[in-house]
Amino acid sequence: MLYLRAKAHQNKELYLSMKQSSTDQIDHELLEDWIVEQVFDAIIERQLPPGHKLSEAALGKALGVGRMHIRRSLLLLASRGVVDLYANRGAFVSKPSVEEAQEVFEARIEVEPNITRLAVTRASKKDIATLRQHLNDEHQAHIDGDRRAAIRLSGQFHLTLAEIAGNEILTKLVRELITRTSLIIGIYGSAGVSNCHSDDHEKLLTAFNDKDGERAAQLMVKHLHSIQQHLSFQTGENEGVDLLSVFSK
């Protein structure tokens, strides 16, 4: 959901074109993925503060879709820890606690160094070239000051390492942890573009080129500690947000 599947606006355009051609062929999942992306991006860009209520009716009006699609999308977001659902109260932007954030990073520090070590032993030349291109995209996002892209690309880099390691169970675990981390960084990260510095990723790539798994694992530990240290759990008041204004941009 949170990575580079397809651009969100392309998802909606495809959905609308299918709707015009034949109602029976509508890909509901595609539209709901688009809704999920829109809400998540608004959270990452700090347009939707933690704890903000996400009204189904208001979201449907703001995004121009039916409540059924909104409801299903909120369920998807809740399953990924991005939204909290409460009976008789509705959906709210998740507000991870300090303890939850610490647990997420504890899990990543336990898991990712070993994944990185394994990835170094299994990486092909094509894999390393993929990581290099990814780093180029990260650098460009920082140059452009694109916070959303920087956070997404940072998470994707870590997920790509898990995919190179070739263990589906670990990849699934890392995907969930990265989703939660992206939310935490989006809400509690410093004012910079992203807390996940591309320079750290550059050092990791050098270790891949040298086929030095132990160094790569140690660099990953330092990298994750660095991200955690740049979080600030000071947030402003949960002021009113006009969903129409947020999603009309």
Residue pairs with C-beta under 8 A, 6 or more apart in sequence:
1 33
1 36
1 37
1 40
1 76
1 80
1 179
2 40
2 80
2 152
2 155
2 178
2 179
2 182
3 152
3 155
3 156
3 159
4 152
4 156
5 33
8 34
8 37
8 38
8 41
11 30
11 31
11 33
11 34
11 37
12 31
12 34
14 27
14 30
15 26
15 27
15 30
15 31
15 34
18 25
18 26
18 27
19 26
28 69
28 72
31 65
31 69
32 69
32 72
32 73
32 76
35 59
35 63
35 65
35 69
35 70
35 73
36 73
36 76
36 77
38 63
38 247
39 48
39 54
39 59
39 73
39 77
39 82
39 83
40 77
40 82
40 183
41 148
42 48
42 246
42 247
43 82
43 93
43 183
43 186
43 187
44 147
44 148
44 151
44 152
44 182
44 183
44 186
45 147
45 148
45 186
46 186
46 187
47 241
47 246
47 249
48 54
48 93
48 241
48 246
49 93
49 187
49 235
49 236
49 238
49 239
49 241
50 93
50 94
50 95
50 96
50 187
50 235
50 238
51 92
51 93
51 95
51 238
52 92
52 93
52 238
52 241
53 90
53 91
53 92
54 74
54 83
54 90
54 91
54 92
54 93
54 243
55 90
55 243
56 67
56 70
56 71
56 74
56 90
56 91
57 67
58 243
58 244
59 70
59 243
59 247
60 66
60 67
60 69
60 70
61 243
61 244
62 243
62 244
62 246
62 247
62 248
63 70
63 247
74 83
74 85
74 91
75 85
77 83
77 91
78 84
78 85
78 91
80 176
80 179
80 180
81 94
81 96
81 176
81 179
81 180
81 183
82 93
82 94
82 179
82 183
83 91
83 92
83 93
83 94
84 91
84 92
84 93
84 94
84 95
85 91
86 92
94 183
95 187
96 104
96 180
96 183
96 184
96 187
96 188
98 233
100 180
101 184
101 188
101 228
101 231
101 233
102 228
104 177
104 180
104 181
104 184
105 181
105 224
105 227
105 228
107 177
108 174
108 177
108 181
108 224
109 221
109 224
109 225
111 170
111 173
111 174
111 177
112 158
112 161
112 162
112 174
112 220
112 224
113 217
113 218
113 220
113 221
114 217
115 161
115 162
115 165
115 167
115 170
115 174
116 161
116 165
116 204
116 213
116 216
116 217
116 219
116 220
117 213
117 214
117 216
117 217
118 165
118 166
118 167
118 213
119 127
119 161
119 162
119 164
119 165
119 208
119 216
120 207
120 208
120 211
120 212
120 213
120 216
121 211
121 213
122 164
122 165
122 166
123 131
123 164
123 208
127 164
128 205
128 208
128 209
130 160
131 157
131 160
131 161
131 164
131 205
131 208
132 205
134 153
134 156
134 157
134 160
134 201
135 157
135 198
135 201
135 202
135 205
137 149
137 153
138 150
138 153
138 154
138 157
138 198
138 201
139 198
141 149
141 150
141 153
141 193
141 194
142 150
142 193
142 194
142 198
145 193
146 193
147 193
147 194
150 193
150 194
150 196
151 182
151 185
151 186
151 189
151 194
151 196
152 182
154 182
154 194
154 196
154 198
154 201
155 178
155 179
155 181
155 182
155 196
157 196
157 201
158 174
158 178
159 171
159 174
159 175
159 178
161 174
161 204
162 170
162 171
162 174
162 175
163 171
165 171
181 227
184 231
185 194
185 195
185 196
185 227
185 231
187 235
188 231
188 232
188 233
188 235
189 195
189 230
189 231
189 232
190 230
190 231
190 232
195 226
195 227
195 230
195 231
196 223
196 227
197 223
197 226
200 219
200 222
200 223
200 226
201 223
203 219
204 216
204 219
204 220
204 223
207 213
207 215
207 216
207 219
208 216
